[in-house]
């Protein structure tokens, strides 16, 4: 039987492999080991991050490489930028992507621009791992999906895996990439199991993955929305509508060719994104279709996204905040009209 | 006094010549940039370092290419003291292809990583975490190198001051934080914006040494720097040095400097750092007036040559717009090409 591990274990495994392969890889973040300088604490009892994603790394690699930081995001993310520029290959963990407010300058004005401002005479091989996503009852400041924010900034690469397999291969690619990568981990996916090979493998950036083939409608879904879209596709199939699900996997760079080729085939595009809808990855992909795929389209592009609100706490509200299979099915029905009645 | 005499005697003629040369280079470079900016040919913002030469030179007299520095928007002086090429710097300020950053950084982002110069920086307070990162590399790779973070009195009230110094202190990193207190953050006086008597006093909060020195006295800066650099190289952690100084020009070129008072005249004359060092070197018999005056003439010529080089240099080619964003590919809009 093929090996099944969780998304969280896949992320952990990628970091461990990279640290075995390259002494310059270090991990910095808040409680990534946990309990630094607590005399009675044995390393095997250390937290390994608030969600346990980095658990065990400090035992193998020690506290010189698994570095607990103060709660000072500007300080340690900024330090990771120049540690990268001066010869290390750091991974900085920004616990929640919502905390980017505390270190945006270090990412946006320093890390992302350093190479360009220096005329190409420096590189920043830094990976910022960060947790995102609603559905965890974590409320407005711990639930956002801010990948479009980073996609907007030149000099940053943006990665959003949807499966354990993709998480491991893309994280290894991120760590050994010579540019600044922001790697998004959906907190609701950590416990998801999937087939993951042992050993090292890398998934190149800018290669979208067709998670399901179909002829009638293209659904571009980001991160965990891939799974929501898969459920919608099952419903649609019952009524004879075959959806093709395209997982971009990286938003910067974006695999425009795979998206456009799929739209050319199906003539219809729905973009599913759990982030807020204005100036977002969803609007960006919709604009791509309008700009470069207009002749392929048989219907207007539809977007299924969160509303333009913060993420609510109340479970009853958060459930309707997120895109659901029903909403996707409805969007497809609207665009297929009577031709493909469900 | 005895310690001062010992240290003064410790400056060799070779070291003194290097220091005086670098101070002259900064002064004449900045005076020329001021002059040229007035003619309207230079693009963008320019912030001049003239008047503060003793600080960059005093610190960098202890550094080599393996040591890193982070800088500020007022970064030309740090670049020169760290050994950046004058021609490449001037061309960068002109936005020419031959600039140190191919004309893509400009005055506020001049960098030369090979020389350990991690860039002037357009963000006030931006340098603290960056210096910590360079210090972390030194510590992890056991290079024996140090990182020096130059910052202004304005940055001493920025949140990154706290995050950066605290982190350098808990990790015992080889970082030297050097405040260049020129009395004004843009047009806002230090005593208005900072709830402390001196920036050095803030070192107490991090349990690290802090001292204030006369930032117009290159010998005094050099001595303080020596103590801090030795501590850092010996693994004893960071130091905060406050250098009290004054900038000869405004916050930026074009600043009417209405906030400055009578003290300005004194700073430009009696308290001038280069005059002070000139007098010191001749009185101590380390160098002669003839030698120093000859250096002054030579440096003026070097700066003239840098201006000529910059003016004659080509502009960047249009395709350079899309280069150097990423290591692995060029960009064109959002797509990879």
Interface residues (C-beta under 8 A of the other chain):
Chain A: X26 X64 X69 X70 X72 X74 X75 X76 X77 X78 X79 X80 X81 X82 X83 X84 X85 X86 X87 X88 X105 X106 X109 X110 X114 X115 X116 X117 X118 X119 X120 X121 X122 X123 X154 X155 X157 X177 X178 X179 X206 X252 X253 X254 X256 X284
Chain B: X68 X70 X99 X100 X101 X102 X103 X104 X105 X109 X111 X112 X113 X114 X118 X119 X121 X122 X123 X126 X128 X129 X130 X131 X132 X133 X134 X136 X137 X140 X141 X159 X160 X162 X163 X164 X166 X167 X170 X323 X324 X325 X326 X327 X328 X329 X331 X334 X335 X336
